[in-house]
């Protein structure tokens, strides 16, 4: 997977925008059980497609959708042109399964793009490559987002489906004038399968200012989902975290639990501080209106941004430089913004990460001046009001004499060298000793997690494993120290339930490479040793690297409990 380190000049609108409205809308709104209802309830294609006969969002008003996004403080919108069910909200010449063939009879995407262009609102178009309706799509048993049953009229033909999907993306990029991005959602296949680089280059040629996400394997931004991913932003990549106002679904769902306005506001602030964007979703009702209870949460955020947006829009994040989990920074020029997610218990806050004291400090909402006191290498801001001026979070604006006002971020500590004495006992390289590198789809990172005894088939003390959806770009590395050269037999302890077995992996060290195959195990905690051969390790320090190769899908799920080195 290839993600650009730096956005082009004509894409700089994106990090400046910071906050967008996501909209999931389609036939599934009629059922009110979320956008995955066809998949989760195994509704046959011929039955599900009948929903098009009564799909009539007659109260849809493109200008009202845009005005609502503006009232909520959003600087851009992303809307589903086609979701996994294959139904198109735009007038595609490549299919009859589209909104212009419904009682509604109009091109919703075309109208919304035109409304955004009139209002100066940026718009990106979500497009799902997986397609549960198209006869040429090649479904694979047990694969994520693929149907688990076949139908008599299926005609699996991957080249034909590629021509269809790429042709529709071309339509979206040529039929409506300027658009601002394409948001793919096909993480279960590789860049080669989706032709990600080729499609990316086509989009940028047709729409030079467009942002393209990572889910075709080649793009500009990572897009973590229902999680806040700081690490890619901190490493210099652009990140957009998406979240829905509702707990359970992205598409309209009746009587569903909603996140609190404060929870959503804090999520947005955490992403801004990590130098990322926040894309917050609402699911329109079948009549085309935005549900008022969902919208009210976003409107609360709009009210907050009307008073504090100076500390968000057009700012840079300060990843890893927060004073605490509830004291975050953004910056712009010689101004630094301190975001207080919790109101202090006293009338002052102490800051340890500043290079020097600011020239001035004030509450952003009220303009109240604060006293600045520098002592013992720290800065105190004194005179906070007894009560928080605003709900949810409050912002202090500080002005400095120079643009460099924060201490440098310390480099992460490298993993310690693992002792490895040739000729004596075997050595186990554990997850806690590994250095985990690289990013996967959605900006995911490898992580070390504790496996609780209750999760184990045989009750035993808790242990750790490296667990995640691995991609070939992600590695686990150990540094070992040998007091003299020697040969070691290598085994990797793995757990990988079907269908992720069969993927290749390699162990590399000192210019040697050992290949193995991920086994099928009874569960994600059922570990088995996989023997891969022998390594000749030299005297001194050596890096041992574990990484996947030849994934059956774009990623695979495998947990690794360790690498065992047995002296020969």
LUMNUVO-380275 format. One line per field, with one value per residue (C-alpha): residue number from 1; residue in three letters; x, y, z. Coordinates in steps of 0.25 Angstrom, whole numbers. Example, Ala and Ser with C-alpha at 12.3 -4.5 7.8 and 13.67 -1.06 7.14 Angstrom:
2
lovo: c(1, 2)
keti: c(ALA, SER)
px: c(49, 55)
py: c(-18, -4)
pz: c(31, 29)
END
This chain:
568
lovo: c(1, 2, 3, 4, 5, 6, 7, 8, 9, 10, 11, 12, 13, 14, 15, 16, 17, 18, 19, 20, 21, 22, 23, 24, 25, 26, 27, 28, 29, 30, 31, 32, 33, 34, 35, 36, 37, 38, 39, 40, 41, 42, 43, 44, 45, 46, 47, 48, 49, 50, 51, 52, 53, 54, 55, 56, 57, 58, 59, 60, 61, 62, 63, 64, 65, 66, 67, 68, 69, 70, 71, 72, 73, 74, 75, 76, 77, 78, 79, 80, 81, 82, 83, 84, 85, 86, 87, 88, 89, 90, 91, 92, 93, 94, 95, 96, 97, 98, 99, 100, 101, 102, 103, 104, 105, 106, 107, 108, 109, 110, 111, 112, 113, 114, 115, 116, 117, 118, 119, 120, 121, 122, 123, 124, 125, 126, 127, 128, 129, 130, 131, 132, 133, 134, 135, 136, 137, 138, 139, 140, 141, 142, 143, 144, 145, 146, 147, 148, 149, 150, 151, 152, 153, 154, 155, 156, 157, 158, 159, 160, 161, 162, 163, 164, 165, 166, 167, 168, 169, 170, 171, 172, 173, 174, 175, 176, 177, 178, 179, 180, 181, 182, 183, 184, 185, 186, 187, 188, 189, 190, 191, 192, 193, 194, 195, 196, 197, 198, 199, 200, 201, 202, 203, 204, 205, 206, 207, 208, 209, 210, 211, 212, 213, 214, 215, 216, 217, 218, 219, 220, 221, 222, 223, 224, 225, 226, 227, 228, 229, 230, 231, 232, 233, 234, 235, 236, 237, 238, 239, 240, 241, 242, 243, 244, 245, 246, 247, 248, 249, 250, 251, 252, 253, 254, 255, 256, 257, 258, 259, 260, 261, 262, 263, 264, 265, 266, 267, 268, 269, 270, 271, 272, 273, 274, 275, 276, 277, 278, 279, 280, 281, 282, 283, 284, 285, 286, 287, 288, 289, 290, 291, 292, 293, 294, 295, 296, 297, 298, 299, 300, 301, 302, 303, 304, 305, 306, 307, 308, 309, 310, 311, 312, 313, 314, 315, 316, 317, 318, 319, 320, 321, 322, 323, 324, 325, 326, 327, 328, 329, 330, 331, 332, 333, 334, 335, 336, 337, 338, 339, 340, 341, 342, 343, 344, 345, 346, 347, 348, 349, 350, 351, 352, 353, 354, 355, 356, 357, 358, 359, 360, 361, 362, 363, 364, 365, 366, 367, 368, 369, 370, 371, 372, 373, 374, 375, 376, 377, 378, 379, 380, 381, 382, 383, 384, 385, 386, 387, 388, 389, 390, 391, 392, 393, 394, 395, 396, 397, 398, 399, 400, 401, 402, 403, 404, 405, 406, 407, 408, 409, 410, 411, 412, 413, 414, 415, 416, 417, 418, 419, 420, 421, 422, 423, 424, 425, 426, 427, 428, 429, 430, 431, 432, 433, 434, 435, 436, 437, 438, 439, 440, 441, 442, 443, 444, 445, 446, 447, 448, 449, 450, 451, 452, 453, 454, 455, 456, 457, 458, 459, 460, 461, 462, 463, 464, 465, 466, 467, 468, 469, 470, 471, 472, 473, 474, 475, 476, 477, 478, 479, 480, 481, 482, 483, 484, 485, 486, 487, 488, 489, 490, 491, 492, 493, 494, 495, 496, 497, 498, 499, 500, 501, 502, 503, 504, 505, 506, 507, 508, 509, 510, 511, 512, 513, 514, 515, 516, 517, 518, 519, 520, 521, 522, 523, 524, 525, 526, 527, 528, 529, 530, 531, 532, 533, 534, 535, 536, 537, 538, 539, 540, 541, 542, 543, 544, 545, 546, 547, 548, 549, 550, 551, 552, 553, 554, 555, 556, 557, 558, 559, 560, 561, 562, 563, 564, 565, 566, 567, 568)
keti: c(UNK, UNK, UNK, UNK, UNK, UNK, UNK, UNK, UNK, UNK, UNK, UNK, UNK, UNK, UNK, UNK, UNK, UNK, UNK, UNK, UNK, UNK, UNK, UNK, UNK, UNK, UNK, UNK, UNK, UNK, UNK, UNK, UNK, UNK, UNK, UNK, UNK, UNK, UNK, UNK, UNK, UNK, UNK, UNK, UNK, UNK, UNK, UNK, UNK, UNK, UNK, UNK, UNK, UNK, UNK, UNK, UNK, UNK, UNK, UNK, UNK, UNK, UNK, UNK, UNK, UNK, UNK, UNK, UNK, UNK, UNK, UNK, UNK, UNK, UNK, UNK, UNK, UNK, UNK, UNK, UNK, UNK, UNK, UNK, UNK, UNK, UNK, UNK, UNK, UNK, UNK, UNK, UNK, UNK, UNK, UNK, UNK, UNK, UNK, UNK, UNK, UNK, UNK, UNK, UNK, UNK, UNK, UNK, UNK, UNK, UNK, UNK, UNK, UNK, UNK, UNK, UNK, UNK, UNK, UNK, UNK, UNK, UNK, UNK, UNK, UNK, UNK, UNK, UNK, UNK, UNK, UNK, UNK, UNK, UNK, UNK, UNK, UNK, UNK, UNK, UNK, UNK, UNK, UNK, UNK, UNK, UNK, UNK, UNK, UNK, UNK, UNK, UNK, UNK, UNK, UNK, UNK, UNK, UNK, UNK, UNK, UNK, UNK, UNK, UNK, UNK, UNK, UNK, UNK, UNK, UNK, UNK, UNK, UNK, UNK, UNK, UNK, UNK, UNK, UNK, UNK, UNK, UNK, UNK, UNK, UNK, UNK, UNK, UNK, UNK, UNK, UNK, UNK, UNK, UNK, UNK, UNK, UNK, UNK, UNK, UNK, UNK, UNK, UNK, UNK, UNK, UNK, UNK, UNK, UNK, UNK, UNK, UNK, UNK, UNK, UNK, UNK, UNK, UNK, UNK, UNK, UNK, UNK, UNK, UNK, UNK, UNK, UNK, UNK, UNK, UNK, UNK, UNK, UNK, UNK, UNK, UNK, UNK, UNK, UNK, UNK, UNK, UNK, UNK, UNK, UNK, UNK, UNK, UNK, UNK, UNK, UNK, UNK, UNK, UNK, UNK, UNK, UNK, UNK, UNK, UNK, UNK, UNK, UNK, UNK, UNK, UNK, UNK, UNK, UNK, UNK, UNK, UNK, UNK, UNK, UNK, UNK, UNK, UNK, UNK, UNK, UNK, UNK, UNK, UNK, UNK, UNK, UNK, UNK, UNK, UNK, UNK, UNK, UNK, UNK, UNK, UNK, UNK, UNK, UNK, UNK, UNK, UNK, UNK, UNK, UNK, UNK, UNK, UNK, UNK, UNK, UNK, UNK, UNK, UNK, UNK, UNK, UNK, UNK, UNK, UNK, UNK, UNK, UNK, UNK, UNK, UNK, UNK, UNK, UNK, UNK, UNK, UNK, UNK, UNK, UNK, UNK, UNK, UNK, UNK, UNK, UNK, UNK, UNK, UNK, UNK, UNK, UNK, UNK, UNK, UNK, UNK, UNK, UNK, UNK, UNK, UNK, UNK, UNK, UNK, UNK, UNK, UNK, UNK, UNK, UNK, UNK, UNK, UNK, UNK, UNK, UNK, UNK, UNK, UNK, UNK, UNK, UNK, UNK, UNK, UNK, UNK, UNK, UNK, UNK, UNK, UNK, UNK, UNK, UNK, UNK, UNK, UNK, UNK, UNK, UNK, UNK, UNK, UNK, UNK, UNK, UNK, UNK, UNK, UNK, UNK, UNK, UNK, UNK, UNK, UNK, UNK, UNK, UNK, UNK, UNK, UNK, UNK, UNK, UNK, UNK, UNK, UNK, UNK, UNK, UNK, UNK, UNK, UNK, UNK, UNK, UNK, UNK, UNK, UNK, UNK, UNK, UNK, UNK, UNK, UNK, UNK, UNK, UNK, UNK, UNK, UNK, UNK, UNK, UNK, UNK, UNK, UNK, UNK, UNK, UNK, UNK, UNK, UNK, UNK, UNK, UNK, UNK, UNK, UNK, UNK, UNK, UNK, UNK, UNK, UNK, UNK, UNK, UNK, UNK, UNK, UNK, UNK, UNK, UNK, UNK, UNK, UNK, UNK, UNK, UNK, UNK, UNK, UNK, UNK, UNK, UNK, UNK, UNK, UNK, UNK, UNK, UNK, UNK, UNK, UNK, UNK, UNK, UNK, UNK, UNK, UNK, UNK, UNK, UNK, UNK, UNK, UNK, UNK, UNK, UNK, UNK, UNK, UNK, UNK, UNK, UNK, UNK, UNK, UNK, UNK, UNK, UNK, UNK, UNK, UNK, UNK, UNK, UNK, UNK, UNK, UNK, UNK, UNK, UNK, UNK, UNK, UNK, UNK, UNK, UNK, UNK, UNK, UNK, UNK, UNK, UNK, UNK, UNK, UNK, UNK, UNK, UNK, UNK, UNK, UNK, UNK, UNK, UNK, UNK, UNK, UNK, UNK)
px: c(0, 5, 1, 7, 15, 11, -1, 0, -2, -16, -20, -16, -31, -33, -25, -30, -44, -43, -57, -67, -81, -82, -95, -99, -112, -118, -129, -126, -132, -146, -143, -137, -127, -114, -106, -102, -116, -115, -102, -106, -120, -116, -127, -126, -122, -135, -143, -134, -134, -150, -147, -144, -158, -163, -150, -155, -148, -158, -154, -139, -134, -119, -118, -124, -114, -103, -108, -109, -95, -91, -99, -92, -78, -74, -65, -67, -77, -75, -87, -89, -91, -91, -90, -88, -102, -98, -110, -105, -110, -105, -109, -99, -99, -93, -105, -120, -119, -120, -128, -133, -140, -148, -161, -152, -146, -135, -120, -118, -103, -103, -113, -104, -91, -98, -103, -89, -83, -93, -90, -75, -76, -65, -71, -65, -72, -72, -71, -71, -63, -70, -83, -94, -103, -94, -93, -79, -74, -65, -70, -60, -65, -63, -57, -60, -71, -73, -86, -86, -95, -96, -107, -111, -110, -96, -86, -72, -63, -53, -47, -62, -65, -52, -57, -70, -65, -54, -64, -73, -62, -59, -73, -73, -60, -65, -80, -82, -71, -61, -62, -52, -50, -53, -55, -53, -57, -51, -41, -42, -34, -20, -16, -13, -27, -33, -23, -22, -10, -16, -29, -23, -15, -28, -35, -24, -23, -38, -40, -26, -30, -37, -33, -33, -33, -25, -36, -32, -17, -12, -16, -14, -20, -22, -36, -38, -52, -59, -45, -36, -22, -11, 1, 0, -2, 9, 18, 15, 3, -10, -22, -37, -44, -59, -70, -85, -94, -101, -94, -100, -100, -96, -109, -122, -126, -139, -138, -123, -114, -106, -93, -93, -89, -78, -72, -73, -66, -55, -53, -52, -42, -33, -32, -29, -18, -13, -12, -24, -38, -51, -63, -76, -87, -102, -112, -124, -138, -145, -152, -138, -138, -127, -132, -133, -128, -115, -114, -115, -102, -95, -102, -96, -82, -86, -89, -76, -68, -75, -68, -55, -53, -41, -33, -38, -39, -26, -18, -7, -8, 3, 3, 10, 12, -1, 1, -9, -20, -29, -20, -17, -10, -13, -5, -5, 7, 11, -2, -3, -17, -18, -31, -36, -45, -47, -49, -37, -40, -32, -31, -18, -12, 3, 9, 22, 24, 26, 40, 37, 26, 16, 15, 0, -11, -26, -39, -43, -58, -59, -45, -42, -27, -19, -7, 6, 16, 29, 36, 45, 45, 29, 19, 6, -6, -14, -27, -37, -51, -58, -68, -64, -69, -73, -79, -70, -57, -50, -39, -27, -20, -6, 3, 18, 30, 33, 26, 35, 28, 28, 39, 43, 36, 45, 49, 42, 51, 56, 53, 64, 74, 70, 81, 83, 95, 99, 100, 91, 76, 66, 62, 47, 46, 33, 23, 27, 41, 37, 38, 25, 26, 17, 2, -9, -22, -30, -17, -17, -4, 1, -1, 2, -10, -12, -20, -28, -29, -44, -41, -31, -36, -28, -28, -14, -8, -10, 0, 2, 2, 4, -10, -16, -20, -6, -2, 12, 16, 15, 27, 31, 45, 54, 69, 77, 91, 100, 113, 118, 113, 103, 92, 78, 65, 54, 39, 28, 16, 4, -12, -20, -34, -40, -40, -27, -19, -10, -4, 11, 21, 36, 46, 58, 72, 86, 83, 75, 60, 52, 38, 26, 11, 1, -7, -21, -24, -37, -37, -30, -24, -20, -5, 3, 18, 21, 35, 42, 56, 70, 77, 92, 93, 107, 114, 108, 95, 85, 71, 61, 49, 35, 26, 14, 15, 5, -7, -20, -27, -22, -19, -19, -23, -12, -7, 8, 12, 26, 38, 46, 61, 66, 82, 86)
py: c(0, 14, 26, 40, 47, 61, 66, 75, 90, 88, 78, 87, 91, 77, 78, 93, 88, 78, 75, 68, 62, 48, 44, 29, 28, 17, 7, 2, 14, 8, -3, 5, -6, 0, 0, -15, -20, -28, -35, -38, -43, -51, -43, -49, -39, -41, -38, -26, -19, -18, -7, 2, 1, 9, 17, 32, 42, 52, 62, 62, 76, 77, 92, 88, 77, 87, 97, 87, 83, 98, 100, 89, 95, 85, 90, 78, 67, 52, 45, 30, 30, 15, 6, -9, -12, -7, 3, 16, 30, 36, 34, 24, 20, 7, 1, 1, -1, 14, 25, 31, 18, 19, 27, 39, 39, 50, 49, 52, 52, 62, 71, 71, 74, 86, 91, 89, 97, 108, 109, 108, 95, 84, 70, 56, 44, 31, 19, 4, -5, -18, -19, -29, -27, -27, -41, -40, -37, -49, -53, -62, -71, -65, -52, -39, -32, -43, -51, -65, -71, -72, -69, -76, -63, -59, -58, -56, -48, -40, -32, -29, -24, -15, -9, -6, 0, 8, 13, 18, 25, 32, 36, 43, 50, 55, 57, 68, 78, 80, 70, 69, 55, 40, 32, 17, 5, -8, -12, -27, -27, -23, -11, -20, -26, -12, -6, 5, 13, 13, 18, 28, 34, 35, 42, 52, 55, 57, 65, 71, 76, 63, 55, 40, 31, 18, 7, 4, 2, 15, 29, 42, 39, 28, 26, 19, 16, 17, 19, 31, 28, 37, 29, 31, 46, 47, 40, 50, 44, 51, 44, 45, 38, 35, 32, 32, 39, 26, 14, 3, 8, 18, 17, 21, 12, 14, 16, 14, 19, 32, 37, 49, 63, 64, 50, 54, 68, 62, 52, 63, 71, 59, 57, 72, 71, 59, 67, 59, 62, 57, 52, 50, 43, 44, 35, 41, 36, 29, 42, 49, 57, 57, 51, 63, 55, 51, 65, 72, 65, 71, 85, 85, 84, 95, 104, 101, 103, 117, 121, 113, 110, 119, 108, 97, 102, 104, 100, 89, 78, 76, 60, 54, 68, 68, 72, 61, 53, 65, 76, 76, 86, 92, 103, 114, 123, 129, 125, 112, 107, 99, 91, 87, 75, 75, 88, 89, 88, 101, 114, 111, 101, 97, 94, 87, 85, 100, 105, 119, 126, 133, 148, 147, 137, 138, 130, 129, 130, 141, 148, 148, 151, 141, 143, 136, 132, 125, 117, 104, 102, 102, 112, 114, 121, 127, 134, 123, 126, 118, 112, 107, 117, 107, 93, 81, 87, 101, 107, 117, 124, 128, 137, 135, 143, 132, 120, 110, 109, 94, 85, 75, 62, 51, 40, 26, 17, 6, -8, -14, -24, -38, -47, -59, -68, -78, -92, -92, -91, -87, -72, -67, -54, -48, -38, -28, -28, -25, -12, -12, -4, 0, 4, -4, -1, 10, 14, 2, -2, -15, -15, -24, -28, -36, -49, -52, -66, -66, -65, -77, -91, -96, -87, -82, -68, -56, -55, -45, -46, -37, -37, -29, -29, -30, -25, -27, -13, -17, -24, -28, -27, -32, -29, -40, -41, -53, -55, -63, -68, -80, -87, -87, -94, -84, -86, -76, -78, -74, -74, -71, -76, -79, -72, -65, -78, -81, -67, -67, -60, -59, -58, -50, -48, -46, -46, -59, -62, -73, -75, -81, -82, -78, -90, -91, -92, -95, -80, -67, -72, -86, -85, -95, -94, -93, -98, -90, -95, -90, -77, -75, -63, -55, -51, -37, -31, -35, -31, -42, -38, -44, -40, -46, -49, -53, -50, -57, -44, -30, -33, -45, -47, -55, -54, -57, -61, -61, -66, -77, -79, -93, -94, -106)
pz: c(0, -4, 4, 0, 11, 6, 0, -13, -12, -18, -7, 4, 6, 13, 26, 27, 27, 39, 40, 30, 30, 25, 19, 17, 9, 0, -1, 12, 19, 15, 25, 36, 40, 35, 22, 24, 25, 12, 16, 31, 28, 15, 7, -7, -18, -25, -12, -8, -22, -21, -11, -23, -27, -15, -12, -12, -3, -8, 3, -1, -2, -7, -2, 12, 13, 10, 19, 31, 29, 29, 42, 48, 45, 34, 23, 14, 12, 8, 2, -2, -17, -17, -4, -4, -8, -22, -23, -29, -24, -38, -52, -57, -71, -67, -59, -58, -43, -40, -34, -47, -49, -36, -33, -29, -43, -40, -39, -24, -25, -37, -29, -17, -24, -31, -17, -11, -23, -21, -6, -7, 1, -3, -6, -7, -12, -5, -15, -10, -19, -13, -20, -15, -27, -39, -46, -50, -36, -31, -17, -8, 3, 17, 11, 18, 10, 0, 0, 6, -5, -20, -29, -42, -50, -45, -56, -48, -57, -50, -62, -66, -52, -52, -64, -58, -45, -51, -62, -51, -44, -57, -58, -44, -48, -61, -61, -50, -51, -39, -28, -16, -14, -15, -3, -6, 3, -2, 9, 6, -6, -10, -18, -30, -30, -29, -39, -28, -34, -48, -42, -33, -45, -53, -42, -40, -55, -56, -43, -39, -25, -21, -8, -10, 3, 5, 3, -11, -7, -13, -8, 0, 14, 24, 28, 42, 45, 59, 65, 67, 60, 65, 60, 45, 47, 57, 46, 36, 29, 27, 35, 34, 45, 42, 53, 53, 62, 64, 72, 63, 48, 38, 30, 36, 48, 56, 71, 72, 83, 80, 85, 94, 88, 97, 93, 78, 81, 89, 77, 68, 77, 78, 63, 61, 72, 65, 52, 46, 41, 47, 38, 45, 39, 39, 32, 25, 27, 15, 12, 9, 22, 32, 46, 55, 67, 60, 54, 68, 72, 60, 62, 77, 71, 61, 72, 79, 66, 64, 77, 77, 62, 61, 69, 59, 45, 38, 50, 51, 61, 71, 72, 84, 90, 98, 113, 117, 111, 114, 110, 95, 86, 72, 66, 55, 53, 66, 73, 81, 85, 98, 98, 112, 111, 126, 134, 144, 159, 162, 156, 148, 139, 138, 125, 124, 109, 105, 101, 107, 113, 104, 102, 105, 108, 108, 108, 93, 96, 105, 103, 118, 120, 128, 136, 131, 141, 137, 148, 150, 135, 134, 131, 139, 134, 145, 147, 141, 144, 155, 144, 130, 120, 110, 110, 106, 104, 106, 98, 103, 92, 95, 86, 85, 80, 70, 63, 70, 84, 88, 92, 82, 82, 88, 79, 83, 91, 83, 88, 97, 92, 96, 101, 93, 98, 87, 91, 103, 105, 95, 94, 92, 86, 92, 87, 98, 93, 78, 70, 62, 49, 37, 35, 29, 23, 31, 37, 46, 54, 59, 74, 86, 94, 106, 105, 117, 123, 119, 105, 105, 102, 113, 126, 129, 133, 124, 113, 101, 86, 74, 68, 57, 42, 36, 23, 15, 19, 34, 42, 56, 59, 70, 73, 78, 84, 81, 89, 77, 64, 64, 57, 62, 58, 57, 60, 60, 70, 62, 63, 51, 49, 35, 25, 28, 28, 16, 15, 14, 24, 25, 36, 32, 38, 34, 19, 21, 19, 24, 18, 25, 23, 33, 39, 41, 56, 64, 69, 71, 84, 79, 77, 69, 66, 51, 48, 37, 37, 42, 43, 44, 53, 54, 67, 72, 70, 59, 55, 53, 45, 43, 32, 24, 9, -1, 6, 1, 4, 5, 20, 29, 44, 51, 65, 69, 83, 80, 72, 77, 75, 78, 77, 68)
END
